Amino acid sequence: MNYTSTRDNKVSVSASQAILKGLAFDGGLFVPKEIPKLDVDIEKLKNSTYQEVAYEVMKLYLTDFTEEELKDCITKAYDQKFDTPEIAPIKKAAGAYYLELFHGATIAFKDMALSILPHLLTTSAKKNMVKKEIVILAATSGDTGKAAMAGFADVEQTRIIVFYPKDGVSKVQEMQMLTQKGKNVDVVAIEGNFDMAQTGVKTMFEDTRLNAELEEKGYQFSSANSINIGRLVPQIVYYVYAYANLLKTGEIQEGEKINVVVPTGNFGNILAAYYGKEMGLPIDKLICASNENKVLFDFFSTGTYDRNREFLLTSSPSMDILISSNLERLLYLIAGQDAEKVRSLMAELKVTGAYTITPEMREKLQDFIGGYATEEDTNEEIKRVYEECGYVLDTHTAVASFVGKKEATDKKTVIASTASPYKFVKSVMSAIDKKYGNEDEFELLEELHKISGVALPEAIKEILDAKPLHDKVCKADQMEAITKEILDI
């Protein structure tokens, strides 16, 4: 299985080379030359562990990894860092199935892929005899940053620099990043929004002059964002595991189609579900749930992607995104792998902030349904589900839950539950009862414990008395300068 660029079909690299590079030299994203079919019957997977399912899925994509190498990466990733042996359990509540993806070290779904990426990356470096120090650059809207730093902290031959929007994350998210230990870890707040951070990171990746300077000093860039194929492939696993889990518990019959609802910002998580469907997983509709920054809802409704709009700060900050990078991978598929077409659309986006796909491309989006939730919808959904069955959703999962209910069909629905409510405790508690509106976030943790019955996660306990270790702040146009300062180049 080789990988090509969404913007140039002539590119052909191995899986390990794609993981190492993160982003293609032309600014495109690496995609498999074809999406493989599952070569094991789903019925046979229903008694498999998460680790076993991970191997069956990932071996089809990472074909230049030996069985021993891949199993070693999987074993190291999905271990006691997760607080439940199932890794990704499913909870049935309020008429839906919530796939809990937040049982890892940083209590967000990013742990599912970022627990394994450092192992895939270091294995890839050895396979390709890379001697340089790998500098992981990441932009985060709240969760990727902490999960990436936790994954790469003190990993040999790596450095990690994370950029996040200073006023665009929750207090818990910010403290998780600022208290991260590790001699190879840096985090920088930018005066701007996530899109500015993401654009700054991509610009550095594409800057040949900067990359030459890095090489001279013994560094090379790589990515921990979902633009890295080493992030996307592990995300496919939990959709396969969820389907097998539902089969095992008798909630569905073999071959029965389900709907999947995903709260969506950068489009990686729902794209992984689409890849799963293309591999043969019986998924009917992929329901793309947006918050009030509904650029994706508008895209699926009209065929036009237009980021020329006000950037809104919401209670679901990890979805406060107007440039959904992974959508480029879907465009490549629905354009019939026409890299020239994708390159032209991306150039149009860069210049005008918008593009419109062809009617033929729109026709291939029939698997998707777009929906969105307002802030009021999100709050009401948290309250509704809690009052109905005592189950507490975080703000992002509530967006998906609301949209899933609104777009309900006759199919059973799996909702990607992407974060622990403890990460967004203030928003969650004030949605359940308005009397909780004025307290400090940390003061509400015990209240959430009381009403949910869910123990305070280790990730929260760790930051309660921890002192911030990072204090760097810069303007969006100073990201390259501060990166060079950190790396002493």
N, C-alpha and C positions, 0 to 999 in steps of 0.2 A: 504494500500500500504506500504509494508516494503521494506527496502533497504539492499542489500548485497554488498560484496566487489568484485571488479574485479579479486582479487587474491585468494578469499576463499568463495565458495558458502555457507559454513556453517554459515557465518555471517548473522545475521538478526536484523536490528534495525529499529525503527520508523523514519519517516521523520524528526521530531524535533531532535532526537538523531544524525542523520546523519549530520544535519546542525550544531549542536553543535560541533561534533568531527571534521568536515571538511575533514579529511583524515582517512581512516581505519587504525587500529593498524598495519596491515601487510604491510602498504605502498600502498595498493590498493585504488581505488577511489570508492565511493559509487554509486551504480546504482539501479534504481527501479527493482524489481524482474520481472516486465513486463512493457512494455510501454502501457499505457492505450489508449483507443480510445476516441476521442471527443464524448461526449454524447449530443451534441447540434448541430443542423443543421447549417452549415456555413452561409446559406442564412439568418438564423435568427439573426446571429451576425452582419450583415452588418449595422444595425442601432444602434449597441451598442457602448458605450463609451470605451475608452481604459481600464478603470478601470473594466468595466463589463466583457470585454473579458479576462482580467487578472484573474478574479475570476473563470470564466468557465474553464480555462486551469489549473490554479494552484490548484484548489480544487481536481483535479484528482490525483495529486502527493502528496499533503500535507494533507493526510487524517486524521492525528491526530490533525489538527487544527480545531477548531470549525468555523462555518460560520462567527460568530461575530469576532473571532480573525483574520481570514484571511482577511476579508473585512476591518478591522481596519488597518492592515499592509498595504494593498493596498491603502487605502485612505490617509494615512500618507506619503506614498512614492510618489505617482503620483499626486502632488498638484502644488502649485505656483512655486515650484523649476524649473518647466519646463516652457519655455517661449512661448509655444504654447498649446492651449487646446487639440489638437489632440494627444499630447505627442510624437507620431512618425508619422509625416506627410509624404506623398509620393509626390515627385516632378517628373513630366514627363519632360525629357530633352534628346535631342540627341538620340531619339529612344529607350530610356530605362526608367525604373521607379526607381528612387533613394529613398530608404527608409531611411529618415533622422533620425538617432538615436542619434543625438548630441544636442538635445534641453534642456538637463538637466543642473545641476549646474556647471559641469566641462567641458561642450561642447564635450563630447566623449561618445561613445555607452556604456561604462562601467557604466554610470549613470543609464541606464535602469534597471540593476540588483542591483547595489550597493546602489540605493536609498531605496530598500526594504529589502536588506539583514540585516541591523542592527535591523530592526523591527522583522524580522523572527527569528533572533538570540536571541534577548532579550525575545521574546515570548517563544521560545524553552527553554530558561534557566528557566523561571518561570514554564513551564509545567513539567520540569524534576527536579524541586526543587534544581537547582544548586546554591550554595552559593558562589562559588569561583569567583574571578575576571577573566573574559575571555580575554586572550591576543590574539589579532588578529595579525598573522604574514603574511606579504604579500611581494611577489617579484613583481616588476613592470617593464615593458618595456616602461613605459611612462604614461599610462592613468589609469590603475587600481589603482595605488598608490594614486593619487589625489582624485579620485572618492571614494575610500575606506576611506581615511582620512576625506573627507567632510561628508561622511555618518556616520562615527563613532565618529566624534568630539564631545566630552562631553556627549556621550551616557553613562548612568550609568552602572556600573559593567563591563566596557570594557576598555581595553588599545589597542592601535594599533601601530605596528612598521612596517614601510615600508622600503624595501631595493631596490635601483635602481642603474643601471650602470652609473657611474659618467659622462662619455663622450658619453653615448648612448641614450640620449633623447634631444628633442629640448629645446631651451632656455625658451620658454613659458611653456612647460611641467615642466621643472625644477623649474622655479619660482613659478608655481602653487603649487608645493609640499613644497618648502622651506618657503613659506609665510603662510602655513596652520596654523590657530589658533586652540587651543584646549588643555586643560591641560592633556589630556590622549593620545596625539599624538606625535609620534617620527618618523623621517625619516632619513635614513642613506644612503649616497652614498657609493657604493663599487668600489674598483679599479678592474674592471673586466666587464664581459658582463652579459646580462640578464640570460643566462643559468646558470652561476655561482651563481647568486642571487637565482634563483629558486631551484637549487640543494641544496644550503645552507639552505633554508627554509624547504625543504622536509626532509633533514637530521635531523634538529632539531625536526620536528614532529615525526620522527621514533626513536629518541634517548630515550630509556626507562629510562636511568639514569637521563637525563635532565628533563624529564617529572615528575619523582619522586621528584626531587628538587623543581620544580614548585609547585607541589601539596602540599609539605610541607610548602611552603610560601603562599599558598592560591590562586594559579593561575592555569589556564589550557589553553592550546593552542587551537585556532581555526583558520580557514582560511577565507580570503576574496578573494582569487584567484578563478579562474573558476574551480579549483578542488573541490570546495564546491558545493554540489548539490543545495544549496540555491542560488547560482549564476546562475546555468544552467537552472533551471526550469523557472525563470522569463524571460529568454531570448527566450524561446519558444513562449511566448505570442506575441511578435511583428511580428512574421511571420504569425501567425493566424490573427492578426489584419490587417496586410498588405493585405492579401488575401481578407478579408471581405471588406476592404476599396476599393479595385479594383472592387469588385462586386458592391458595392454601387454606384461608379462613372460610372459604365457601361463599364469600360475598359476591363473587362473579363466577360464571361458567367459562370453560376454556373457549377461546375465540370470541367471547362477548366484548363488544366495543365499549370503551369508556371515554368520557371527556376529561380533558386536563385543563385546569385554570391556573395561570401563572401571573403573579404580580410582576410587571415588566418595566424595566428601565433601559438597560443597555442591550436587551434582547438575547443575551446568552442563555439564560435559563430556559426560556420557552423554545429557543432554537434547538437545544439539546433534546427536548421532548419531540420536536419535529424530526430530528435525526432518528430518534427511537421509532417513531411511526414509519419512517422510510425503511428502517431495518426490519419491519414486519410486526412491530408491537401493535396490537389491536386498539388504536386510538381513533376515535371518530373526529371530534372537533378539538382544536387547540384554541383555547379562549385566552386572548391577550388582554390582561386587565391593567389599565392605566389609572393614575391619580389625575389631579386637575391639570398637570402638564401632559395633556392628552395628544401628543404629537403622533403616537402610534395608532390610537383610536382613529384619528383623522386620516391617517395613511390607509388603514384598512377600509375605511368608509368611502374614500374618494380616489385612492390611487396616487395622491399627491403627498409627498413628504415635505413639510414646511416648518422649519425651526424659527422662522421670523415671527416671534411672538414673545409675550412677557414670560420671563422665567419665574415660576411661582415656588415659594418655599412652603412645603406642606408638612403634615404630621407623619408622612411616609417618605423621609428624606432620601432614602436609597433609590427611590424612583424619580427623584427630581432631576430629570435628564431630558434634554431636547435633541441630543445627537446620539442615537442608539447605534453604536458601532457595529454590533453583530448582525444588524439587519442587512449589512453588505453581503454576508454569507448567504442569506436567503435570496437576495436579489440575484446573486450568481446562479443559484439553482433555478429560479423561475425564469431567468433569461436564457435558459438552455445552455448554461455554462459559457455564455458569451462574455468573455473578459473585457472586450472592447466596449460593450454596452455598459458594463458596470463602471469601467474607468470614466466613461463619459458622464454617467449619472453622479459619480462622486466628485468630478471636477465641477459640475453644475452646482452641487450642494456647497462646495467650498466657495464658489464665486457669488452665488445668488442666495444661498441658504435654503434652496428648495429644488425639488425635481419631481417629475411625473412619470410613472411607469407606463408601458404600452398596454393596450387592452388585452393582448395575448398574455402578458405577464400577470395582469390582474386576474385573469381566468384561472391561473394556477394558484391563487390564494384562497381557493374554496375551502381548504381545511381550517382556515383561521376565522375566528370571530373576534372583533374588537369591542371592548366595552370600557367604561371608566366610572369612577366613583368620585363624587365631590367630598369635601371635608365632612360635610354633614352626613352624607351617606356612610362614610367610613366610621364615624362615631356611632351612628345608629346601628351599624352592623355589629360592632364590638358589643354594644349593649344588648342587642337582640340575641346573639349567640350565648352570651353569658347568662341572660335571664332565662333562656330556653333550656340550657343544660349545664350551666356552671363552667363551661369551657371558655378560657380567655385567649383571645386572638391579639397578636400585635397589629399595628396599624397597616403594615404592608399586606399581611395575610387577610386582614379585614377588607381591603380593596378587592382582592381576588374573590373573597367569599361573597361580597355584595354583587360583583359582576357575574359570578358563577350562578348565583340564585336568579339574577335578572335574565340571564341567557339560558336558563335551564331547558334541557330537552328530556327525552325519555331515557337517556343514558345516565348511568351512575357517574358521579363526578369526583375526581381526585383534585384537591386543591394543594398547590405547593405552598406549604407553610414555612415562610423563609426566615423568621427570626423569633426569638423568645420575647414574650411580652415584657420581660424585665429590661430589655434594651430600650424600650420606649414607654417606660412606666408612667410618666406624667400624662402623656396623651391617652394611654390606655385607661388609667384610673379616672381621669376626668370624663372620659366617654361613658364609663360605667355609672359614675355618679358625679354630678357637677360640683359637689361639695369639695372635691379633691383638686380644684383648679389652681390654688395659689401656693401649695407647698413646694419645697425644693424636691427635685427628682429623687435624691437619695433618701429623703424622709418617707417617701411613699413605698419603698421596697418592701417593708414589713407589712404594709397594708395589702399589697398585691399578694404576698405570701398567704395572708389570712384568708382572702377571698377565693384564691385559686387552689390552695392546698398544695401547690407546687413549691418544692424546696428552692431556696435561693441558690442559683447556680454558682459554681466555683468561679466562673469568669467575673461575676459581680462581687463576690467576696474579696477577690484579689485586688479590686480597685478601691474598695471602701476607705482604706487607710494609706493607700499608696501615694507617693509623692510624684508629681510630674517630672519626667527626665528629659523632656524635649521642649524647646521654646522658640523654634525658628518660625518666622513669619515672613512672607514676601508678597510682592505684587505678582499678578499673573505673568507679566512680561519679564519677570526676574527669575523664572524657574531655571533657565539654563545657567545663569550666573551662580545661583545658589547650589546647583548640582555640581558645577565645577569647583566651587569652594569646598563642598563636602568631600569631593574626591581629590582635592588638592592638585588640580590641573589648570 
